[in-house]
Amino acid sequence: MYEEVAFIAFHFHWSVAELMNMEHGERRRWVAEISRINEALDKPQQ
């Protein structure tokens, strides 16, 4: 749980209180979305 909270807080600057009030499934969804965005940004441009 701390890894998810730290990951989301680092990228979106949301407070720990906001993140701790989320359901686990919602936090997992945000982690997946941030990861998807990061992967897209890391792809080399053609």
ModelCIF file with pLDDT and N, C-alpha, C, O atoms, coordinates in Angstrom:
data_MODEL
#
_entry.id   MODEL 
#
_entity.id                         1 
_entity.type                       polymer 
_entity.pdbx_number_of_molecules   1 
#
_entity_poly.entity_id                      1 
_entity_poly.type                           'polypeptide(L)' 
_entity_poly.nstd_linkage                   no 
_entity_poly.nstd_monomer                   no 
_entity_poly.pdbx_seq_one_letter_code       MYEEVAFIAFHFHWSVAELMNMEHGERRRWVAEISRINEALDKPQQ 
_entity_poly.pdbx_seq_one_letter_code_can   MYEEVAFIAFHFHWSVAELMNMEHGERRRWVAEISRINEALDKPQQ 
_entity_poly.pdbx_strand_id                 A 
#
loop_
_entity_poly_seq.entity_id 
_entity_poly_seq.num 
_entity_poly_seq.mon_id 
_entity_poly_seq.hetero 
1 1  MET n 
1 2  TYR n 
1 3  GLU n 
1 4  GLU n 
1 5  VAL n 
1 6  ALA n 
1 7  PHE n 
1 8  ILE n 
1 9  ALA n 
1 10 PHE n 
1 11 HIS n 
1 12 PHE n 
1 13 HIS n 
1 14 TRP n 
1 15 SER n 
1 16 VAL n 
1 17 ALA n 
1 18 GLU n 
1 19 LEU n 
1 20 MET n 
1 21 ASN n 
1 22 MET n 
1 23 GLU n 
1 24 HIS n 
1 25 GLY n 
1 26 GLU n 
1 27 ARG n 
1 28 ARG n 
1 29 ARG n 
1 30 TRP n 
1 31 VAL n 
1 32 ALA n 
1 33 GLU n 
1 34 ILE n 
1 35 SER n 
1 36 ARG n 
1 37 ILE n 
1 38 ASN n 
1 39 GLU n 
1 40 ALA n 
1 41 LEU n 
1 42 ASP n 
1 43 LYS n 
1 44 PRO n 
1 45 GLN n 
1 46 GLN n 
#
_struct_asym.id          A 
_struct_asym.entity_id   1 
#
loop_
_ma_qa_metric.id 
_ma_qa_metric.mode 
_ma_qa_metric.name 
_ma_qa_metric.software_group_id 
_ma_qa_metric.type 
1 global pLDDT . pLDDT 
2 local  pLDDT . pLDDT 
#
_ma_qa_metric_global.metric_id      1 
_ma_qa_metric_global.metric_value   90.54 
_ma_qa_metric_global.model_id       1 
_ma_qa_metric_global.ordinal_id     1 
#
loop_
_ma_qa_metric_local.label_asym_id 
_ma_qa_metric_local.label_comp_id 
_ma_qa_metric_local.label_seq_id 
_ma_qa_metric_local.metric_id 
_ma_qa_metric_local.metric_value 
_ma_qa_metric_local.model_id 
_ma_qa_metric_local.ordinal_id 
A MET 1  2 83.00 1 1  
A TYR 2  2 85.00 1 2  
A GLU 3  2 89.00 1 3  
A GLU 4  2 90.00 1 4  
A VAL 5  2 88.00 1 5  
A ALA 6  2 89.00 1 6  
A PHE 7  2 90.00 1 7  
A ILE 8  2 91.00 1 8  
A ALA 9  2 90.00 1 9  
A PHE 10 2 91.00 1 10 
A HIS 11 2 90.00 1 11 
A PHE 12 2 91.00 1 12 
A HIS 13 2 93.00 1 13 
A TRP 14 2 90.00 1 14 
A SER 15 2 90.00 1 15 
A VAL 16 2 89.00 1 16 
A ALA 17 2 91.00 1 17 
A GLU 18 2 92.00 1 18 
A LEU 19 2 90.00 1 19 
A MET 20 2 91.00 1 20 
A ASN 21 2 93.00 1 21 
A MET 22 2 92.00 1 22 
A GLU 23 2 94.00 1 23 
A HIS 24 2 94.00 1 24 
A GLY 25 2 95.00 1 25 
A GLU 26 2 94.00 1 26 
A ARG 27 2 94.00 1 27 
A ARG 28 2 94.00 1 28 
A ARG 29 2 96.00 1 29 
A TRP 30 2 94.00 1 30 
A VAL 31 2 94.00 1 31 
A ALA 32 2 95.00 1 32 
A GLU 33 2 94.00 1 33 
A ILE 34 2 94.00 1 34 
A SER 35 2 94.00 1 35 
A ARG 36 2 94.00 1 36 
A ILE 37 2 93.00 1 37 
A ASN 38 2 90.00 1 38 
A GLU 39 2 92.00 1 39 
A ALA 40 2 92.00 1 40 
A LEU 41 2 91.00 1 41 
A ASP 42 2 91.00 1 42 
A LYS 43 2 89.00 1 43 
A PRO 44 2 83.00 1 44 
A GLN 45 2 75.00 1 45 
A GLN 46 2 71.00 1 46 
#
loop_
_atom_site.group_PDB 
_atom_site.id 
_atom_site.type_symbol 
_atom_site.label_atom_id 
_atom_site.label_alt_id 
_atom_site.label_comp_id 
_atom_site.label_asym_id 
_atom_site.label_entity_id 
_atom_site.label_seq_id 
_atom_site.pdbx_PDB_ins_code 
_atom_site.Cartn_x 
_atom_site.Cartn_y 
_atom_site.Cartn_z 
_atom_site.occupancy 
_atom_site.B_iso_or_equiv 
_atom_site.pdbx_formal_charge 
_atom_site.auth_seq_id 
_atom_site.auth_comp_id 
_atom_site.auth_asym_id 
_atom_site.auth_atom_id 
_atom_site.pdbx_PDB_model_num 
ATOM 1   N N  . MET A 1 1  ? 0.819   -1.192 0.000   1.00 83.00 ? 1  MET A N  1 
ATOM 2   C CA . MET A 1 1  ? 0.000   0.000  0.000   1.00 83.00 ? 1  MET A CA 1 
ATOM 3   C C  . MET A 1 1  ? 0.866   1.261  0.000   1.00 83.00 ? 1  MET A C  1 
ATOM 4   O O  . MET A 1 1  ? 0.560   2.224  -0.704  1.00 83.00 ? 1  MET A O  1 
ATOM 5   N N  . TYR A 1 2  ? 1.941   1.259  0.783   1.00 85.00 ? 2  TYR A N  1 
ATOM 6   C CA . TYR A 1 2  ? 2.797   2.451  0.834   1.00 85.00 ? 2  TYR A CA 1 
ATOM 7   C C  . TYR A 1 2  ? 3.434   2.724  -0.528  1.00 85.00 ? 2  TYR A C  1 
ATOM 8   O O  . TYR A 1 2  ? 3.599   3.881  -0.915  1.00 85.00 ? 2  TYR A O  1 
ATOM 9   N N  . GLU A 1 3  ? 3.788   1.675  -1.247  1.00 89.00 ? 3  GLU A N  1 
ATOM 10  C CA . GLU A 1 3  ? 4.373   1.858  -2.573  1.00 89.00 ? 3  GLU A CA 1 
ATOM 11  C C  . GLU A 1 3  ? 3.369   2.522  -3.512  1.00 89.00 ? 3  GLU A C  1 
ATOM 12  O O  . GLU A 1 3  ? 3.732   3.425  -4.266  1.00 89.00 ? 3  GLU A O  1 
ATOM 13  N N  . GLU A 1 4  ? 2.122   2.087  -3.475  1.00 90.00 ? 4  GLU A N  1 
ATOM 14  C CA . GLU A 1 4  ? 1.089   2.699  -4.316  1.00 90.00 ? 4  GLU A CA 1 
ATOM 15  C C  . GLU A 1 4  ? 0.899   4.170  -3.960  1.00 90.00 ? 4  GLU A C  1 
ATOM 16  O O  . GLU A 1 4  ? 0.842   5.028  -4.840  1.00 90.00 ? 4  GLU A O  1 
ATOM 17  N N  . VAL A 1 5  ? 0.800   4.452  -2.665  1.00 88.00 ? 5  VAL A N  1 
ATOM 18  C CA . VAL A 1 5  ? 0.583   5.835  -2.214  1.00 88.00 ? 5  VAL A CA 1 
ATOM 19  C C  . VAL A 1 5  ? 1.755   6.711  -2.629  1.00 88.00 ? 5  VAL A C  1 
ATOM 20  O O  . VAL A 1 5  ? 1.550   7.817  -3.128  1.00 88.00 ? 5  VAL A O  1 
ATOM 21  N N  . ALA A 1 6  ? 2.981   6.237  -2.430  1.00 89.00 ? 6  ALA A N  1 
ATOM 22  C CA . ALA A 1 6  ? 4.163   7.015  -2.794  1.00 89.00 ? 6  ALA A CA 1 
ATOM 23  C C  . ALA A 1 6  ? 4.219   7.257  -4.295  1.00 89.00 ? 6  ALA A C  1 
ATOM 24  O O  . ALA A 1 6  ? 4.557   8.355  -4.739  1.00 89.00 ? 6  ALA A O  1 
ATOM 25  N N  . PHE A 1 7  ? 3.891   6.240  -5.072  1.00 90.00 ? 7  PHE A N  1 
ATOM 26  C CA . PHE A 1 7  ? 3.923   6.353  -6.532  1.00 90.00 ? 7  PHE A CA 1 
ATOM 27  C C  . PHE A 1 7  ? 2.938   7.403  -7.027  1.00 90.00 ? 7  PHE A C  1 
ATOM 28  O O  . PHE A 1 7  ? 3.295   8.259  -7.837  1.00 90.00 ? 7  PHE A O  1 
ATOM 29  N N  . ILE A 1 8  ? 1.709   7.343  -6.548  1.00 91.00 ? 8  ILE A N  1 
ATOM 30  C CA . ILE A 1 8  ? 0.684   8.293  -6.983  1.00 91.00 ? 8  ILE A CA 1 
ATOM 31  C C  . ILE A 1 8  ? 1.002   9.696  -6.470  1.00 91.00 ? 8  ILE A C  1 
ATOM 32  O O  . ILE A 1 8  ? 0.874   10.671 -7.212  1.00 91.00 ? 8  ILE A O  1 
ATOM 33  N N  . ALA A 1 9  ? 1.408   9.803  -5.227  1.00 90.00 ? 9  ALA A N  1 
ATOM 34  C CA . ALA A 1 9  ? 1.730   11.115 -4.657  1.00 90.00 ? 9  ALA A CA 1 
ATOM 35  C C  . ALA A 1 9  ? 2.878   11.773 -5.416  1.00 90.00 ? 9  ALA A C  1 
ATOM 36  O O  . ALA A 1 9  ? 2.855   12.980 -5.655  1.00 90.00 ? 9  ALA A O  1 
ATOM 37  N N  . PHE A 1 10 ? 3.877   10.985 -5.794  1.00 91.00 ? 10 PHE A N  1 
ATOM 38  C CA . PHE A 1 10 ? 5.022   11.517 -6.531  1.00 91.00 ? 10 PHE A CA 1 
ATOM 39  C C  . PHE A 1 10 ? 4.576   12.113 -7.869  1.00 91.00 ? 10 PHE A C  1 
ATOM 40  O O  . PHE A 1 10 ? 5.039   13.184 -8.261  1.00 91.00 ? 10 PHE A O  1 
ATOM 41  N N  . HIS A 1 11 ? 3.690   11.425 -8.555  1.00 90.00 ? 11 HIS A N  1 
ATOM 42  C CA . HIS A 1 11 ? 3.291   11.862 -9.896  1.00 90.00 ? 11 HIS A CA 1 
ATOM 43  C C  . HIS A 1 11 ? 2.200   12.920 -9.880  1.00 90.00 ? 11 HIS A C  1 
ATOM 44  O O  . HIS A 1 11 ? 2.233   13.839 -10.699 1.00 90.00 ? 11 HIS A O  1 
ATOM 45  N N  . PHE A 1 12 ? 1.248   12.820 -8.986  1.00 91.00 ? 12 PHE A N  1 
ATOM 46  C CA . PHE A 1 12 ? 0.101   13.735 -8.997  1.00 91.00 ? 12 PHE A CA 1 
ATOM 47  C C  . PHE A 1 12 ? 0.104   14.749 -7.857  1.00 91.00 ? 12 PHE A C  1 
ATOM 48  O O  . PHE A 1 12 ? -0.725  15.657 -7.825  1.00 91.00 ? 12 PHE A O  1 
ATOM 49  N N  . HIS A 1 13 ? 1.028   14.592 -6.931  1.00 93.00 ? 13 HIS A N  1 
ATOM 50  C CA . HIS A 1 13 ? 1.144   15.522 -5.801  1.00 93.00 ? 13 HIS A CA 1 
ATOM 51  C C  . HIS A 1 13 ? -0.129  15.568 -4.955  1.00 93.00 ? 13 HIS A C  1 
ATOM 52  O O  . HIS A 1 13 ? -0.465  16.603 -4.380  1.00 93.00 ? 13 HIS A O  1 
ATOM 53  N N  . TRP A 1 14 ? -0.829  14.441 -4.884  1.00 90.00 ? 14 TRP A N  1 
ATOM 54  C CA . TRP A 1 14 ? -1.997  14.340 -4.012  1.00 90.00 ? 14 TRP A CA 1 
ATOM 55  C C  . TRP A 1 14 ? -1.517  14.035 -2.606  1.00 90.00 ? 14 TRP A C  1 
ATOM 56  O O  . TRP A 1 14 ? -0.462  13.429 -2.422  1.00 90.00 ? 14 TRP A O  1 
ATOM 57  N N  . SER A 1 15 ? -2.283  14.449 -1.622  1.00 90.00 ? 15 SER A N  1 
ATOM 58  C CA . SER A 1 15 ? -1.871  14.246 -0.231  1.00 90.00 ? 15 SER A CA 1 
ATOM 59  C C  . SER A 1 15 ? -2.027  12.784 0.188   1.00 90.00 ? 15 SER A C  1 
ATOM 60  O O  . SER A 1 15 ? -2.788  12.021 -0.406  1.00 90.00 ? 15 SER A O  1 
ATOM 61  N N  . VAL A 1 16 ? -1.296  12.430 1.209   1.00 89.00 ? 16 VAL A N  1 
ATOM 62  C CA . VAL A 1 16 ? -1.396  11.079 1.762   1.00 89.00 ? 16 VAL A CA 1 
ATOM 63  C C  . VAL A 1 16 ? -2.824  10.829 2.247   1.00 89.00 ? 16 VAL A C  1 
ATOM 64  O O  . VAL A 1 16 ? -3.366  9.739  2.057   1.00 89.00 ? 16 VAL A O  1 
ATOM 65  N N  . ALA A 1 17 ? -3.430  11.838 2.872   1.00 91.00 ? 17 ALA A N  1 
ATOM 66  C CA . ALA A 1 17 ? -4.801  11.677 3.371   1.00 91.00 ? 17 ALA A CA 1 
ATOM 67  C C  . ALA A 1 17 ? -5.771  11.368 2.231   1.00 91.00 ? 17 ALA A C  1 
ATOM 68  O O  . ALA A 1 17 ? -6.626  10.491 2.353   1.00 91.00 ? 17 ALA A O  1 
ATOM 69  N N  . GLU A 1 18 ? -5.628  12.101 1.114   1.00 92.00 ? 18 GLU A N  1 
ATOM 70  C CA . GLU A 1 18 ? -6.497  11.841 -0.044  1.00 92.00 ? 18 GLU A CA 1 
ATOM 71  C C  . GLU A 1 18 ? -6.320  10.412 -0.539  1.00 92.00 ? 18 GLU A C  1 
ATOM 72  O O  . GLU A 1 18 ? -7.294  9.718  -0.829  1.00 92.00 ? 18 GLU A O  1 
ATOM 73  N N  . LEU A 1 19 ? -5.071  9.985  -0.631  1.00 90.00 ? 19 LEU A N  1 
ATOM 74  C CA . LEU A 1 19 ? -4.788  8.655  -1.172  1.00 90.00 ? 19 LEU A CA 1 
ATOM 75  C C  . LEU A 1 19 ? -5.219  7.547  -0.218  1.00 90.00 ? 19 LEU A C  1 
ATOM 76  O O  . LEU A 1 19 ? -5.682  6.494  -0.657  1.00 90.00 ? 19 LEU A O  1 
ATOM 77  N N  . MET A 1 20 ? -5.072  7.776  1.068   1.00 91.00 ? 20 MET A N  1 
ATOM 78  C CA . MET A 1 20 ? -5.458  6.753  2.032   1.00 91.00 ? 20 MET A CA 1 
ATOM 79  C C  . MET A 1 20 ? -6.980  6.600  2.117   1.00 91.00 ? 20 MET A C  1 
ATOM 80  O O  . MET A 1 20 ? -7.479  5.555  2.534   1.00 91.00 ? 20 MET A O  1 
ATOM 81  N N  . ASN A 1 21 ? -7.711  7.641  1.720   1.00 93.00 ? 21 ASN A N  1 
ATOM 82  C CA . ASN A 1 21 ? -9.176  7.565  1.719   1.00 93.00 ? 21 ASN A CA 1 
ATOM 83  C C  . ASN A 1 21 ? -9.726  6.839  0.497   1.00 93.00 ? 21 ASN A C  1 
ATOM 84  O O  . ASN A 1 21 ? -10.912 6.511  0.454   1.00 93.00 ? 21 ASN A O  1 
ATOM 85  N N  . MET A 1 22 ? -8.886  6.588  -0.487  1.00 92.00 ? 22 MET A N  1 
ATOM 86  C CA . MET A 1 22 ? -9.328  5.860  -1.681  1.00 92.00 ? 22 MET A CA 1 
ATOM 87  C C  . MET A 1 22 ? -9.422  4.373  -1.392  1.00 92.00 ? 22 MET A C  1 
ATOM 88  O O  . MET A 1 22 ? -8.710  3.842  -0.540  1.00 92.00 ? 22 MET A O  1 
ATOM 89  N N  . GLU A 1 23 ? -10.309 3.713  -2.113  1.00 94.00 ? 23 GLU A N  1 
ATOM 90  C CA . GLU A 1 23 ? -10.373 2.252  -2.077  1.00 94.00 ? 23 GLU A CA 1 
ATOM 91  C C  . GLU A 1 23 ? -9.128  1.709  -2.757  1.00 94.00 ? 23 GLU A C  1 
ATOM 92  O O  . GLU A 1 23 ? -8.566  2.348  -3.647  1.00 94.00 ? 23 GLU A O  1 
ATOM 93  N N  . HIS A 1 24 ? -8.704  0.533  -2.334  1.00 94.00 ? 24 HIS A N  1 
ATOM 94  C CA . HIS A 1 24 ? -7.508  -0.073 -2.919  1.00 94.00 ? 24 HIS A CA 1 
ATOM 95  C C  . HIS A 1 24 ? -7.628  -0.211 -4.441  1.00 94.00 ? 24 HIS A C  1 
ATOM 96  O O  . HIS A 1 24 ? -6.667  0.036  -5.170  1.00 94.00 ? 24 HIS A O  1 
ATOM 97  N N  . GLY A 1 25 ? -8.794  -0.600 -4.902  1.00 95.00 ? 25 GLY A N  1 
ATOM 98  C CA . GLY A 1 25 ? -8.995  -0.756 -6.338  1.00 95.00 ? 25 GLY A CA 1 
ATOM 99  C C  . GLY A 1 25 ? -8.812  0.552  -7.101  1.00 95.00 ? 25 GLY A C  1 
ATOM 100 O O  . GLY A 1 25 ? -8.282  0.556  -8.212  1.00 95.00 ? 25 GLY A O  1 
ATOM 101 N N  . GLU A 1 26 ? -9.245  1.656  -6.510  1.00 94.00 ? 26 GLU A N  1 
ATOM 102 C CA . GLU A 1 26 ? -9.085  2.952  -7.161  1.00 94.00 ? 26 GLU A CA 1 
ATOM 103 C C  . GLU A 1 26 ? -7.608  3.341  -7.224  1.00 94.00 ? 26 GLU A C  1 
ATOM 104 O O  . GLU A 1 26 ? -7.129  3.842  -8.241  1.00 94.00 ? 26 GLU A O  1 
ATOM 105 N N  . ARG A 1 27 ? -6.894  3.100  -6.117  1.00 94.00 ? 27 ARG A N  1 
ATOM 106 C CA . ARG A 1 27 ? -5.440  3.393  -6.142  1.00 94.00 ? 27 ARG A CA 1 
ATOM 107 C C  . ARG A 1 27 ? -4.752  2.542  -7.185  1.00 94.00 ? 27 ARG A C  1 
ATOM 108 O O  . ARG A 1 27 ? -3.893  3.043  -7.910  1.00 94.00 ? 27 ARG A O  1 
ATOM 109 N N  . ARG A 1 28 ? -5.104  1.270  -7.285  1.00 94.00 ? 28 ARG A N  1 
ATOM 110 C CA . ARG A 1 28 ? -4.491  0.380  -8.287  1.00 94.00 ? 28 ARG A CA 1 
ATOM 111 C C  . ARG A 1 28 ? -4.780  0.893  -9.693  1.00 94.00 ? 28 ARG A C  1 
ATOM 112 O O  . ARG A 1 28 ? -3.927  0.809  -10.577 1.00 94.00 ? 28 ARG A O  1 
ATOM 113 N N  . ARG A 1 29 ? -5.975  1.422  -9.896  1.00 96.00 ? 29 ARG A N  1 
ATOM 114 C CA . ARG A 1 29 ? -6.329  1.971  -11.205 1.00 96.00 ? 29 ARG A CA 1 
ATOM 115 C C  . ARG A 1 29 ? -5.450  3.167  -11.553 1.00 96.00 ? 29 ARG A C  1 
ATOM 116 O O  . ARG A 1 29 ? -4.983  3.285  -12.686 1.00 96.00 ? 29 ARG A O  1 
ATOM 117 N N  . TRP A 1 30 ? -5.222  4.057  -10.582 1.00 94.00 ? 30 TRP A N  1 
ATOM 118 C CA . TRP A 1 30 ? -4.359  5.214  -10.840 1.00 94.00 ? 30 TRP A CA 1 
ATOM 119 C C  . TRP A 1 30 ? -2.918  4.805  -11.089 1.00 94.00 ? 30 TRP A C  1 
ATOM 120 O O  . TRP A 1 30 ? -2.240  5.383  -11.938 1.00 94.00 ? 30 TRP A O  1 
ATOM 121 N N  . VAL A 1 31 ? -2.448  3.802  -10.344 1.00 94.00 ? 31 VAL A N  1 
ATOM 122 C CA . VAL A 1 31 ? -1.082  3.289  -10.575 1.00 94.00 ? 31 VAL A CA 1 
ATOM 123 C C  . VAL A 1 31 ? -0.968  2.766  -12.001 1.00 94.00 ? 31 VAL A C  1 
ATOM 124 O O  . VAL A 1 31 ? 0.022   3.035  -12.681 1.00 94.00 ? 31 VAL A O  1 
ATOM 125 N N  . ALA A 1 32 ? -1.969  2.023  -12.461 1.00 95.00 ? 32 ALA A N  1 
ATOM 126 C CA . ALA A 1 32 ? -1.943  1.488  -13.821 1.00 95.00 ? 32 ALA A CA 1 
ATOM 127 C C  . ALA A 1 32 ? -1.963  2.609  -14.858 1.00 95.00 ? 32 ALA A C  1 
ATOM 128 O O  . ALA A 1 32 ? -1.250  2.549  -15.860 1.00 95.00 ? 32 ALA A O  1 
ATOM 129 N N  . GLU A 1 33 ? -2.784  3.629  -14.612 1.00 94.00 ? 33 GLU A N  1 
ATOM 130 C CA . GLU A 1 33 ? -2.867  4.742  -15.571 1.00 94.00 ? 33 GLU A CA 1 
ATOM 131 C C  . GLU A 1 33 ? -1.556  5.524  -15.640 1.00 94.00 ? 33 GLU A C  1 
ATOM 132 O O  . GLU A 1 33 ? -1.099  5.872  -16.729 1.00 94.00 ? 33 GLU A O  1 
ATOM 133 N N  . ILE A 1 34 ? -0.957  5.799  -14.497 1.00 94.00 ? 34 ILE A N  1 
ATOM 134 C CA . ILE A 1 34 ? 0.327   6.512  -14.475 1.00 94.00 ? 34 ILE A CA 1 
ATOM 135 C C  . ILE A 1 34 ? 1.390   5.674  -15.190 1.00 94.00 ? 34 ILE A C  1 
ATOM 136 O O  . ILE A 1 34 ? 2.180   6.206  -15.970 1.00 94.00 ? 34 ILE A O  1 
ATOM 137 N N  . SER A 1 35 ? 1.408   4.378  -14.927 1.00 94.00 ? 35 SER A N  1 
ATOM 138 C CA . SER A 1 35 ? 2.384   3.498  -15.577 1.00 94.00 ? 35 SER A CA 1 
ATOM 139 C C  . SER A 1 35 ? 2.186   3.490  -17.083 1.00 94.00 ? 35 SER A C  1 
ATOM 140 O O  . SER A 1 35 ? 3.155   3.514  -17.843 1.00 94.00 ? 35 SER A O  1 
ATOM 141 N N  . ARG A 1 36 ? 0.923   3.458  -17.518 1.00 94.00 ? 36 ARG A N  1 
ATOM 142 C CA . ARG A 1 36 ? 0.634   3.477  -18.957 1.00 94.00 ? 36 ARG A CA 1 
ATOM 143 C C  . ARG A 1 36 ? 1.139   4.779  -19.586 1.00 94.00 ? 36 ARG A C  1 
ATOM 144 O O  . ARG A 1 36 ? 1.737   4.754  -20.662 1.00 94.00 ? 36 ARG A O  1 
ATOM 145 N N  . ILE A 1 37 ? 0.908   5.887  -18.938 1.00 93.00 ? 37 ILE A N  1 
ATOM 146 C CA . ILE A 1 37 ? 1.372   7.183  -19.448 1.00 93.00 ? 37 ILE A CA 1 
ATOM 147 C C  . ILE A 1 37 ? 2.902   7.209  -19.508 1.00 93.00 ? 37 ILE A C  1 
ATOM 148 O O  . ILE A 1 37 ? 3.481   7.650  -20.501 1.00 93.00 ? 37 ILE A O  1 
ATOM 149 N N  . ASN A 1 38 ? 3.548   6.734  -18.445 1.00 90.00 ? 38 ASN A N  1 
ATOM 150 C CA . ASN A 1 38 ? 5.015   6.723  -18.424 1.00 90.00 ? 38 ASN A CA 1 
ATOM 151 C C  . ASN A 1 38 ? 5.577   5.848  -19.535 1.00 90.00 ? 38 ASN A C  1 
ATOM 152 O O  . ASN A 1 38 ? 6.565   6.212  -20.174 1.00 90.00 ? 38 ASN A O  1 
ATOM 153 N N  . GLU A 1 39 ? 4.958   4.702  -19.769 1.00 92.00 ? 39 GLU A N  1 
ATOM 154 C CA . GLU A 1 39 ? 5.427   3.812  -20.837 1.00 92.00 ? 39 GLU A CA 1 
ATOM 155 C C  . GLU A 1 39 ? 5.275   4.483  -22.199 1.00 92.00 ? 39 GLU A C  1 
ATOM 156 O O  . GLU A 1 39 ? 6.159   4.369  -23.048 1.00 92.00 ? 39 GLU A O  1 
ATOM 157 N N  . ALA A 1 40 ? 4.169   5.177  -22.410 1.00 92.00 ? 40 ALA A N  1 
ATOM 158 C CA . ALA A 1 40 ? 3.950   5.862  -23.688 1.00 92.00 ? 40 ALA A CA 1 
ATOM 159 C C  . ALA A 1 40 ? 4.972   6.975  -23.892 1.00 92.00 ? 40 ALA A C  1 
ATOM 160 O O  . ALA A 1 40 ? 5.451   7.189  -25.005 1.00 92.00 ? 40 ALA A O  1 
ATOM 161 N N  . LEU A 1 41 ? 5.302   7.679  -22.816 1.00 91.00 ? 41 LEU A N  1 
ATOM 162 C CA . LEU A 1 41 ? 6.279   8.765  -22.924 1.00 91.00 ? 41 LEU A CA 1 
ATOM 163 C C  . LEU A 1 41 ? 7.686   8.237  -23.150 1.00 91.00 ? 41 LEU A C  1 
ATOM 164 O O  . LEU A 1 41 ? 8.514   8.915  -23.758 1.00 91.00 ? 41 LEU A O  1 
ATOM 165 N N  . ASP A 1 42 ? 7.965   7.027  -22.664 1.00 91.00 ? 42 ASP A N  1 
ATOM 166 C CA . ASP A 1 42 ? 9.303   6.448  -22.806 1.00 91.00 ? 42 ASP A CA 1 
ATOM 167 C C  . ASP A 1 42 ? 9.533   5.814  -24.171 1.00 91.00 ? 42 ASP A C  1 
ATOM 168 O O  . ASP A 1 42 ? 10.675  5.529  -24.533 1.00 91.00 ? 42 ASP A O  1 
ATOM 169 N N  . LYS A 1 43 ? 8.451   5.587  -24.943 1.00 89.00 ? 43 LYS A N  1 
ATOM 170 C CA . LYS A 1 43 ? 8.623   4.977  -26.268 1.00 89.00 ? 43 LYS A CA 1 
ATOM 171 C C  . LYS A 1 43 ? 9.351   5.953  -27.178 1.00 89.00 ? 43 LYS A C  1 
ATOM 172 O O  . LYS A 1 43 ? 9.066   7.151  -27.181 1.00 89.00 ? 43 LYS A O  1 
ATOM 173 N N  . PRO A 1 44 ? 10.294  5.427  -27.950 1.00 83.00 ? 44 PRO A N  1 
ATOM 174 C CA . PRO A 1 44 ? 10.980  6.318  -28.889 1.00 83.00 ? 44 PRO A CA 1 
ATOM 175 C C  . PRO A 1 44 ? 10.014  6.856  -29.952 1.00 83.00 ? 44 PRO A C  1 
ATOM 176 O O  . PRO A 1 44 ? 9.148   6.134  -30.444 1.00 83.00 ? 44 PRO A O  1 
ATOM 177 N N  . GLN A 1 45 ? 10.178  8.102  -30.283 1.00 75.00 ? 45 GLN A N  1 
ATOM 178 C CA . GLN A 1 45 ? 9.345   8.728  -31.316 1.00 75.00 ? 45 GLN A CA 1 
ATOM 179 C C  . GLN A 1 45 ? 9.827   8.284  -32.681 1.00 75.00 ? 45 GLN A C  1 
ATOM 180 O O  . GLN A 1 45 ? 11.032  8.160  -32.905 1.00 75.00 ? 45 GLN A O  1 
ATOM 181 N N  . GLN A 1 46 ? 8.898   8.041  -33.601 1.00 71.00 ? 46 GLN A N  1 
ATOM 182 C CA . GLN A 1 46 ? 9.278   7.609  -34.952 1.00 71.00 ? 46 GLN A CA 1 
ATOM 183 C C  . GLN A 1 46 ? 9.185   8.755  -35.925 1.00 71.00 ? 46 GLN A C  1 
ATOM 184 O O  . GLN A 1 46 ? 9.467   8.583  -37.111 1.00 71.00 ? 46 GLN A O  1 
#
